[in-house]
Amino acid sequence: MGWWRRRARKLRNAAFATRWTQNLSGRKHLEVWIREAARTLPAGSRVLDAGSGPAPFRELFERVQYETADHLKNSYKYFPPTYTCDLRNIPVENGRFDRVICTQVLEHVPDPVAVLAELSRVLKPEGDIWLSAPLFFEEHEGPRDFFRYTQWGFKRVAEEAGLVVQEIAWLEGNYATVAHQLAMASGSLIPSHVTRMARWYEFIPLHILIYVVRIQFGLLARLFTKLDAGLPDTAHGMCINYRLVMKKAR
């Protein structure tokens, strides 16, 4: 009986997209990218994970000195940071780090230029910042959710902080964006809301139709997530997140 319940739960999660609303292919692409950030550092380098949260990438940086900074003001579980601080005021000397990583953080800071300027301050002259942040994502972690960024928005705040964007690209492809929208639609279509104004003979058919649509959207979200994880389409549509590498302006 337990096996059948697990199978039924798995089918339900797939069909109604309850596990497909957090951009799973984007997480995969982000980990691959940060793995490259770790791999290309010489042994003994010093890295700061700014806005580290649970520090999901810490095991990738075993060859280097890995330090973290966060404010500990959200409700989720944190990995104990090296520095508990506001990212506008990190308590270290100038030029301490060879590389700074800052993933999915910049949308949550009220003054992104000040944060980027501080990350530049703690960076060595030849160091770089590897950063990702969203263009298209629902509001989350409120009330500390302030911005979404276009590629020109990134370049503008980087310039104001004394940085130069050396590389900017989509983190994931358009399939991930489509999957995310489908998953949100599947999870938010409530039959009772749609059928509230239905006539009595429309009630049951509309309920059935909406559940069928939810199942189709959920399964399509699963399909597009797999497509994006394997072969992201970066030539059409839009991304959920950008990833960029910045260095200090000369």
Stockholm file with secondary structure:
# STOCKHOLM 1.0

chainA/1-250         MGWWRRRARKLRNAAFATRWTQNLSGRKHLEVWIREAARTLPAGSRVLDAGSGPAPFRELFERVQYETADHLKNSYKYFPPTYTCDLRNIPVENGRFDRVICTQVLEHVPDPVAVLAELSRVLKPEGDIWLSAPLFFEEHEGPRDFFRYTQWGFKRVAEEAGLVVQEIAWLEGNYATVAHQLAMASGSLIPSHVTRMARWYEFIPLHILIYVVRIQFGLLARLFTKLDAGLPDTAHGMCINYRLVMKKAR
#=GR chainA/1-250 SS CHHHHHHHHHHHHHHHTTTCSSCHHHHHHHHHHHHHHHHTSCTTCEEEEETCTTCTTGGGGTTSEEEEEECCCSSSCCCCCSEESCTTSCSSCTTCEEEEEEESCGGGCSCHHHHHHHHHHTEEEEEEEEEEEESSCCCCSTTSCCCCCCHHHHHHHHHHTTEEEEEEEESSCHHHHHHHHHHHHHHHCCHHHHTTTCCHHHHHHHHHHHHHHHHHHHHHHHHHHHHHHHSCCCSSSCCSEEEEEEEECC
#=GC SS_cons         CHHHHHHHHHHHHHHHTTTCSSCHHHHHHHHHHHHHHHHTSCTTCEEEEETCTTCTTGGGGTTSEEEEEECCCSSSCCCCCSEESCTTSCSSCTTCEEEEEEESCGGGCSCHHHHHHHHHHTEEEEEEEEEEEESSCCCCSTTSCCCCCCHHHHHHHHHHTTEEEEEEEESSCHHHHHHHHHHHHHHHCCHHHHTTTCCHHHHHHHHHHHHHHHHHHHHHHHHHHHHHHHSCCCSSSCCSEEEEEEEECC
//
